[in-house]
Every structure is written in C-alpha cells, then in structure tokens.
Amino acid sequence: MHSAGASTENVREMRPLKRQRTTIVKTPPVDIEFQDLEYSVREAGFRAAPKKILSSVSGKFSSGELTAILGPSGSGKTTLLNILAGYVTSGVTGTISVNGKPRDLKRFHKMCAYIMQEDLLPQLMTVDELMIVAAKLKLGDNVSAEQQRETVNGILKMLGLESCRQTRTEAISGGQRKRLSVAVELVNNPPIILLDEPTSGLDTVAVNNCIDVFEVLAAQGRTVICTIHQPPASVFQKFHQTYFLADGICVYNGTISEIVPHLASVGITCPVTYTPSEYIIEVTHGNKECSSALSQVIHNGKSNRKGMSDQYITRRGVYEDTTEVKLNFNFPTSFWSQFCILYARMLLQLSRNKAGISLQLFSHSVAAVLLGTLFFGIGNNAEMALGNFFFCLAVCMFFIFTYLMTPAITYPTEIKILKREYFNRWYGLKPYFLAVTLQNVPLLLTLGILVILVTYGLTYQPVEVTRFCYFMLTGILIAIATEGLGLAVGSIFNVANGTVVASAIAAPLVILCVYGMGYGSTIESYMKVIMGISYVRFGVVAAMTAIFQDRGPFDCFHEYYCHYKDPNQMLKDLGMLDASYSINMLALGIYALIFRLIAFLAIRYRLTSQFSTSTISNYVNKILEH
Ligand SMILES: Nc1ncnc2c1ncn2[C@@H]1O[C@H](COP(=O)(O)OP(=O)(O)OP(=O)(O)O)[C@@H](O)[C@H]1O
C-alpha cells in the first residue's frame, strides 16, 4: 500500500543505518546447515503419488551473512524456508543442524523469527502501540516499561519507522509494513531471521531500503535468509550468499561473483545483455537437463562457490565472536500477563472499531423495537399465549443469527495473525484463547441486556425481577453459545466455506428446535435424542419456562371459554410442562463449552498440523486447507 509514495522519505530515514552498527546488542552466531533435504507432499486423492518438491538439497547459511534464496516461481523457495524455519516438518527427510549439532526444534523456534510472505498485522493499532505490545510480550515481566520503550525506540529508529509511529498499521506504506513486520520480531533480538518474499509488491527504492535493513541485521551477527524474486542488480550486490533453486534442486550456491564461472563450467555463456542472476534463472526454468548439470557441479548445494573476497573475510572476523546474549527458552511473560496484554489489545481494537459498534447498536436497537412492536402487550393475554411462545422463539432466533455469522466471517483473517505470532512465540495458545473468548463479552452483555430489556418491557411480560433475570440470562447464554459455534466454524473453514457451513448449520438447528412443539408428550423417543442436537431448543424451553412456569392465571377477555387461562396448559401443549429451567440452562452451558472446546482444538490443530507425521491428518488438513 502506498509503496511508491513513501520511497523518497524512506531513503532519508534509512541513511544513518550503517553508522549504527557499533551500538547494537550482539547476538549469538547461529549457522544453519542442511544435508540431503527431501520433501514430498501427497496431493488430494487417495491414489495420488507423492509429489517431490525438494530433492536432496544441501547447503549452509552462516551468521553475519545476508543470504538470498532465488529461483523460478514454483522452484521450492518458500518450501525450503518453511522447512528451515521448522514451520513444515511433516514429509521432510534429511538433516538440519544448528552450529554443527542436530536441530532441536523447540530450541530453534525460540531463536528464530519467521516473517511470512503475507505481512498481516493487527488492524486499528498504531505502529507504536503494536511495538509496545510486542515488547511487553517478548521482553517479559522482568523488563521495566522504560527499558521496553527504549528498545522500541531503538528499533523504530534503526528501521526508519519513527515518522509513522503514530500511524495506524492499515495506513502505512507497503515498505513500512514490511519493515514493521521485521521490527515487531526484533524486540527480543532473535539470532536468526527468515523472511519469505519480503520485497514482493515494493518498488525499487523500497526494495533497496528493506535490503539495507536486512544487511544491517546480518552485519550485527544474525543469520538473515530471505527468499526473493529477481531483485534489481544494485540490490543483488548486497547479498553475501545466494542459493538458487530450480525444480526442487540447487543449481547454484555461492557468492554473486561466481555465477558466471559456474555457468561457464557447464558450457553456458552469460550474454552481456543479462545479469548473471537473471540468466541462471532463465536457463534453468523448465530445463531439467541444464538444471541437473549445474546442480552436479556443486553437488546439489553441498559445495559452495564462495569467492572468499577480502570483504567477506573481514565480516566474519568482526562478527564471529558475538556470543554474549543468553537466550531465554521459556515464555518471558506469565500466563496472566499474556492474557492481560492480549485482552487489552483486543479491547483497544474493538473500541476503535466505531463503525462496527454503531452497526451492532443499530441492528440490536432495530431488532428490539421490531420484536417489541410485533408482540406488543401480549404478555398477560390468555388469547395471545401462543404469541408468547413465538416471542420467545423470535428472541432466540435473533441471538442465533446475529452471533453466528460474525465470528465465522472474521476469524479466518484473525487466525493468520495468530499463526505468525504464535509461531514466533509471542504467547501461548491458552491465554490467547481465553482472551478471544472474553473479548466480545462486554459488548455482548450490553447489547443483549438492551434487547431483552426493551422487548420484555414492550411485550408486557410479568414485572418480576427473578423472571426477567432468568429470561435475560437465557438470551445471553444463547448468544455466547452461538458465538462459540461461529468461532468453531471460523477456526475450521475459510470465509467462503465458513459462511456456507454456518448457514447450513443454522437451518437444521431451527427445524429441530421447533419440531414436535404442540404434539405434547407424543414425540418418539429417538426424535427426542435427535432434537437434543439443537442447543437452541434448550434455549427456547428455558425462555418459556422462565416466563410461564409457576405463574398466576392469564387475563381472559372471552366470557365463555378461555383455553390458555392457566399458563401450564400452554406448557403442556408444547411438551414443556415438566421442563426444568436449570437443566435446560445447564445443557445450553454445556453446548457453549463444547463449541469453545471444538474451536480451541481446531485452532490448535491449524497451528500445529505441520508438525504432525500422520498421513491421515495430512489428508484431512489438505481437505480443510485454506
Ligand atoms: N502442500 C502442497 N501440495 C502440493 N504442492 C505443493 C505444496 N506445497 C508446495 N507445493 C508445490 O511445490 C512447488 C514449490 O512451491 P513453493 O511455494 O516452495 O515455490 P516458490 O519457489 O516459493 O514459488 P513462488 O516464487 O511462486 O512463491 C510448487 O510447484 C507448489 O505448487
């Protein structure tokens, strides 16, 4: 967004970068080596043969260096980065070692920041606020607010983001967005930074700025690896090492200056009209023979054609001994701190969504007045007793349709942000889920009480505090359970599928909810079991018992016959005479818990499914893939 416009300003912002090298905290050096990495996926369809994405590639990426992974589209760049980051482990063979020892994935996750291609940042927050949240979560309870602020200031200055610190994340330029994605991960000073296509969608100047930042980060002793599409020649010179892939094999591994000799070693001359990097990508694109010839020369990445220039030797000499920082291998913040920080962030975002709040207030007010008007004054009228049943049903339907769709539509986007932050170990899933569960409660309670208050009053229901409270609790619990169901749907499906599934769920819930009402006690027992699937039914029964049970006779305006003078007659005809308010509320509460549990497990599965080794779970994941 706005990338071109921000360019000149960014150049000015970024200039002092190189002069800052001496003042920045050192990080322990981490070298990553991989040998004979193979990765296959099983495509959808039970009989589909495994598809090989990476074939026995090897290589080594060192600390203090900026490495680029390049290659034609579909060559396996992102896949290699995902595997190196530990984001994908299932279906991978070969070895990955860190500083000469086999990679311990748990330890590695804590040292590594992975900035994925889709730089989704939480909305409705300023750059500064987002950085402070990151600092609170990543630096932990033992670091004072002042120190956190200092760290944030230093990083914003280093990455040239000072001028937009009060700008909301949705309004910053594309280049600033990329740098902010890096900035939030830098607060705990990770020694390894992996970036997937950090320059995509940026103009040349913005690309230059980003790569300048990465160069500085590498110069401070970090291992910085990024996948990149064909960068401009000026930018290309900034990479210390390049790793070219084609069709899942390594066709070049080494410094830029050695590409031409490498091509020449298999009899390919790079024309003067091409840059070597462009040409190697072009000749290997779709040309398996050429790719395998080039790959053989460097043993599929095992050999490194590094021109050991003076510049390179000096860099290693300066930064090789940066071993001072001790890594914290636990979450730096406690469960409750994580919850409080996340909850405060969610409430801040909610409170800033003025349009959303106004719309919800409007829709609830309209619904309340509409329901109240449609069923106006029926509360104590024996001839309108059935109307009271429809009133309860309508209130329940309102809460279902209002609270089912919103999470089903909004959560698929949220989960992408969660994926990035969770993978980079900002917080645990439990405090996050607790915060998500409670985030909407204040608004839900306020608007829910408003609807019940207005409708209860306009329909002239009994003026009894207990009855009113029971009725209100029923409405609110239905809303909470339904929101949980929407969250479960949003956690499993993408927006398009989620909307379909949510609508498809709502229809049978309503049908089963009203089935048999009016038959009295003649409903078949198997149907009673099936009807129990509809949690809405428990809500309707609870609402009816709240209003009708243990109540005096209705007003009867008909002289001779008044069928529903006794409220129990209504309950009897609906098959609710022996219904217990507390048991129905308990059932509703159990459903609310089950829906949240499903949502939690679905989110956990989505976050960790890559670590699974089961083919079946892979297959299910594939079906549900977004
Ligand atoms: N889960 C998967 N199922 C099937 N094919 C896959 C899967 N993951 C990756 N691939 C295939 O593997 C190949 C490499 O994908 P990858 O995303 O790593 O390429 P890339 O080099 O990063 O491409 P681009 O530059 O276009 O992003 C592609 O052909 C892709 O379709």
The ligand as an ORCA input file, in Angstrom:
! r2SCAN-3c Opt
* xyz 0 1
  N       1.188    -28.697      0.075
  C       1.476    -28.762     -1.229
  N       0.780    -29.580     -2.037
  C       1.056    -29.687     -3.359
  N       2.020    -28.975     -3.964
  C       2.750    -28.134     -3.204
  C       2.514    -27.979     -1.802
  N       3.393    -27.085     -1.322
  C       4.130    -26.683     -2.363
  N       3.742    -27.302     -3.489
  C       4.315    -27.167     -4.846
  O       5.713    -27.127     -4.676
  C       6.297    -26.253     -5.593
  C       7.172    -25.261     -4.859
  O       6.348    -24.381     -4.105
  P       6.963    -23.112     -3.385
  O       5.840    -22.338     -2.799
  O       8.027    -23.539     -2.471
  O       7.587    -22.342     -4.649
  P       8.301    -20.941     -4.689
  O       9.592    -21.145     -5.342
  O       8.314    -20.283     -3.367
  O       7.321    -20.180     -5.679
  P       6.946    -18.633     -5.748
  O       8.204    -17.922     -6.068
  O       5.972    -18.575     -6.883
  O       6.359    -18.267     -4.433
  C       5.165    -25.606     -6.358
  O       5.026    -26.282     -7.589
  C       3.965    -25.840     -5.492
  O       2.803    -25.957     -6.281
*
